[in-house]
Amino acid sequence: MGQLADSSHFGDTPEVYDSPVDLVHLARHTFGDAELEREVLQLFVTQSRIYLNRLKEARDVEQWRRAAHTIKGSARGIGAWGVAERAEVIERLGHKVDDDRCREAIVALQQEVDTANAYIRSLFVEH
């Protein structure tokens, strides 16, 4: 079953993705270089944790938007469309970084990131 990304904030119906990471998209950007794909995916796992923490710790709009924007860009780079959509919504919410909507949005983003990162880790498990 695909990941559900809530794009109701955009006035659209939610998007359903076949996979947390679009490996075809990633392969296009890495020219099919498997080692580069592995490196980029591992970088996303590390960077997503760092910037989620920065988002959680943001005390002003600039810190909030910078963290969300970085997550969005990284997610788009690897084809983690659900993560990118959540981060884009969050990027727009940062006018009051400590309100309930922002905290709920972080929880939803955390779930998308966790799903994407678990999927990425599963790709590198020796079978």
Helices and strands as residue ranges (DSSP letters): E 3-5, G 8-10, E 15-17, H 23-30, H 34-57, H 61-78, H 81-93, H 100-123
